[in-house]
């Protein structure tokens, strides 16, 4: 029932798909080491999350 009655042209199809753009992930700064990190994740540089050390930093 929900089939298109007319075929979508190549131009119309490509114009619709032209808006599929990849976006860069949003980053925040770690309050401990001030390095950029993804939100709601452990900092990969210092290992802190929500003000406490979750992963011990290995030198």
CNS distance restraints for C-alpha pairs under 8 A (distance, minus, plus):
assign (resid   8 and name CA) (resid  12 and name CA) 6.26 0.50 0.50
assign (resid   8 and name CA) (resid  13 and name CA) 6.26 0.50 0.50
assign (resid   9 and name CA) (resid  13 and name CA) 6.15 0.50 0.50
assign (resid  10 and name CA) (resid  14 and name CA) 6.09 0.50 0.50
assign (resid  11 and name CA) (resid  15 and name CA) 6.03 0.50 0.50
assign (resid  12 and name CA) (resid  16 and name CA) 6.30 0.50 0.50
assign (resid  13 and name CA) (resid  17 and name CA) 6.37 0.50 0.50
assign (resid  14 and name CA) (resid  18 and name CA) 5.95 0.50 0.50
assign (resid  15 and name CA) (resid  19 and name CA) 7.52 0.50 0.50
assign (resid  25 and name CA) (resid  38 and name CA) 7.63 0.50 0.50
assign (resid  26 and name CA) (resid  38 and name CA) 6.67 0.50 0.50
assign (resid  26 and name CA) (resid  39 and name CA) 7.53 0.50 0.50
assign (resid  27 and name CA) (resid  36 and name CA) 6.10 0.50 0.50
assign (resid  27 and name CA) (resid  37 and name CA) 5.44 0.50 0.50
assign (resid  27 and name CA) (resid  38 and name CA) 4.76 0.50 0.50
assign (resid  27 and name CA) (resid  39 and name CA) 6.25 0.50 0.50
assign (resid  28 and name CA) (resid  36 and name CA) 5.53 0.50 0.50
assign (resid  28 and name CA) (resid  37 and name CA) 5.47 0.50 0.50
assign (resid  28 and name CA) (resid  38 and name CA) 6.08 0.50 0.50
assign (resid  28 and name CA) (resid  39 and name CA) 6.08 0.50 0.50
assign (resid  29 and name CA) (resid  34 and name CA) 5.19 0.50 0.50
assign (resid  29 and name CA) (resid  35 and name CA) 5.37 0.50 0.50
assign (resid  29 and name CA) (resid  36 and name CA) 4.45 0.50 0.50
assign (resid  29 and name CA) (resid  37 and name CA) 5.76 0.50 0.50
assign (resid  30 and name CA) (resid  34 and name CA) 4.59 0.50 0.50
assign (resid  30 and name CA) (resid  35 and name CA) 5.40 0.50 0.50
assign (resid  30 and name CA) (resid  36 and name CA) 6.25 0.50 0.50
assign (resid  30 and name CA) (resid  37 and name CA) 6.35 0.50 0.50
assign (resid  30 and name CA) (resid  43 and name CA) 6.61 0.50 0.50
assign (resid  31 and name CA) (resid  51 and name CA) 7.76 0.50 0.50
assign (resid  32 and name CA) (resid  46 and name CA) 7.54 0.50 0.50
assign (resid  32 and name CA) (resid  48 and name CA) 7.28 0.50 0.50
assign (resid  32 and name CA) (resid  51 and name CA) 7.60 0.50 0.50
assign (resid  33 and name CA) (resid  45 and name CA) 7.62 0.50 0.50
assign (resid  33 and name CA) (resid  46 and name CA) 6.66 0.50 0.50
assign (resid  35 and name CA) (resid  45 and name CA) 7.25 0.50 0.50
assign (resid  37 and name CA) (resid  41 and name CA) 7.48 0.50 0.50
assign (resid  37 and name CA) (resid  42 and name CA) 7.97 0.50 0.50
assign (resid  37 and name CA) (resid  43 and name CA) 5.92 0.50 0.50
assign (resid  37 and name CA) (resid  44 and name CA) 7.39 0.50 0.50
assign (resid  38 and name CA) (resid  43 and name CA) 7.84 0.50 0.50
assign (resid  40 and name CA) (resid  49 and name CA) 7.98 0.50 0.50
assign (resid  41 and name CA) (resid  49 and name CA) 6.89 0.50 0.50
assign (resid  42 and name CA) (resid  47 and name CA) 5.83 0.50 0.50
assign (resid  42 and name CA) (resid  48 and name CA) 5.80 0.50 0.50
assign (resid  42 and name CA) (resid  49 and name CA) 4.94 0.50 0.50
assign (resid  42 and name CA) (resid  54 and name CA) 7.45 0.50 0.50
assign (resid  43 and name CA) (resid  47 and name CA) 4.93 0.50 0.50
assign (resid  43 and name CA) (resid  48 and name CA) 5.58 0.50 0.50
assign (resid  43 and name CA) (resid  49 and name CA) 6.56 0.50 0.50
assign (resid  45 and name CA) (resid  57 and name CA) 7.82 0.50 0.50
assign (resid  46 and name CA) (resid  53 and name CA) 7.95 0.50 0.50
assign (resid  46 and name CA) (resid  55 and name CA) 7.98 0.50 0.50
assign (resid  46 and name CA) (resid  56 and name CA) 7.92 0.50 0.50
assign (resid  46 and name CA) (resid  57 and name CA) 5.99 0.50 0.50
assign (resid  47 and name CA) (resid  53 and name CA) 5.78 0.50 0.50
assign (resid  47 and name CA) (resid  54 and name CA) 5.80 0.50 0.50
assign (resid  47 and name CA) (resid  55 and name CA) 4.72 0.50 0.50
assign (resid  47 and name CA) (resid  56 and name CA) 6.25 0.50 0.50
assign (resid  47 and name CA) (resid  57 and name CA) 6.14 0.50 0.50
assign (resid  48 and name CA) (resid  52 and name CA) 5.34 0.50 0.50
assign (resid  48 and name CA) (resid  53 and name CA) 4.25 0.50 0.50
assign (resid  48 and name CA) (resid  54 and name CA) 5.52 0.50 0.50
assign (resid  48 and name CA) (resid  55 and name CA) 6.86 0.50 0.50
assign (resid  49 and name CA) (resid  53 and name CA) 6.37 0.50 0.50
assign (resid  49 and name CA) (resid  54 and name CA) 6.31 0.50 0.50
